[in-house]
């Protein structure tokens, strides 16, 4: 049995925790992190624009775009994990 913190919440992973459940928890955590980074990058774009730093603004916008794309991919992974969990399958 393994006890870990997932997004500030204690979760006990034992033999009863399916791979699909673990994948879903991981995807949820990853989506939260991606969202936080994307929001920070978007705020940086605004700050850079206010300062007139075009290169900084472009780089921050690229980061925001990359993390938006990552969120979409993670969402698809999470949906797949949820489908597997609901069907009771532990195979990928």
C-alpha positions in Angstrom: 0.0 0.0 0.0 1.3 3.5 -0.9 0.1 6.7 0.5 0.7 9.8 -1.6 -0.5 13.4 -1.7 -2.5 14.2 -4.9 -3.3 17.9 -5.2 -3.2 18.4 -1.5 -5.4 15.4 -0.7 -4.3 12.1 0.8 -4.8 9.1 -1.5 -4.1 5.6 -0.6 -3.1 3.4 -3.5 -3.5 -0.3 -2.8 -4.2 -3.5 -4.7 -7.8 -2.3 -5.1 -6.9 0.8 -7.0 -7.1 0.0 -10.7 -4.7 1.3 -13.3 -7.5 3.3 -14.9 -8.2 5.0 -11.5 -4.5 5.8 -11.1 -4.4 7.1 -14.7 -7.4 9.3 -14.0 -5.9 10.7 -10.8 -2.7 11.5 -12.6 -4.5 13.1 -15.5 -6.5 15.3 -13.1 -3.4 16.5 -11.4 -1.6 17.1 -14.7 -4.6 19.1 -16.0 -4.6 21.3 -12.9 -0.8 22.0 -13.3 -1.2 22.7 -17.0 -4.1 25.1 -16.3 -2.0 27.0 -13.7 1.0 27.3 -16.0 -1.3 28.4 -18.9 -2.9 31.1 -16.7 0.5 32.3 -15.5 1.8 32.5 -19.1 -1.3 34.5 -20.2 -0.7 36.9 -17.3 2.9 37.2 -18.4 1.8 38.1 -21.9 -0.2 41.0 -20.5 2.7 42.1 -18.3 5.1 42.0 -21.2 2.7 43.9 -23.4 2.4 46.6 -20.8 6.1 46.9 -20.6 6.4 46.9 -24.4 8.6 43.8 -24.5 7.5 42.1 -27.7 9.9 39.2 -27.5 8.8 38.4 -23.9 5.2 38.6 -25.0 5.7 36.3 -27.9 7.5 33.7 -25.8 4.9 33.8 -23.1 2.1 33.5 -25.7 3.9 30.4 -27.2 4.1 28.9 -23.7 0.4 29.6 -23.1 -0.4 28.0 -26.5 1.7 24.9 -25.8 0.1 24.4 -22.4 -3.4 24.8 -23.9 -2.5 22.0 -26.4 -1.1 19.9 -23.6 -4.4 20.4 -21.7 -6.3 19.1 -24.7 -4.1 16.0 -25.0 -4.3 15.4 -21.2 -8.1 15.7 -21.5 -8.2 13.0 -24.1 -6.0 10.7 -22.0 -8.3 11.4 -19.0 -11.4 10.6 -21.0 -9.8 7.3 -22.1 -8.9 6.4 -18.5 -12.4 7.2 -17.4 -13.8 5.0 -20.2 -11.6 2.2 -19.1 -12.5 2.7 -15.4 -16.2 2.7 -16.2 -15.9 -0.5 -18.3 -13.9 -2.1 -15.5 -10.9 -2.7 -17.7 -7.3 -2.3 -16.4 -5.7 -2.8 -19.8 -4.7 0.2 -21.9 
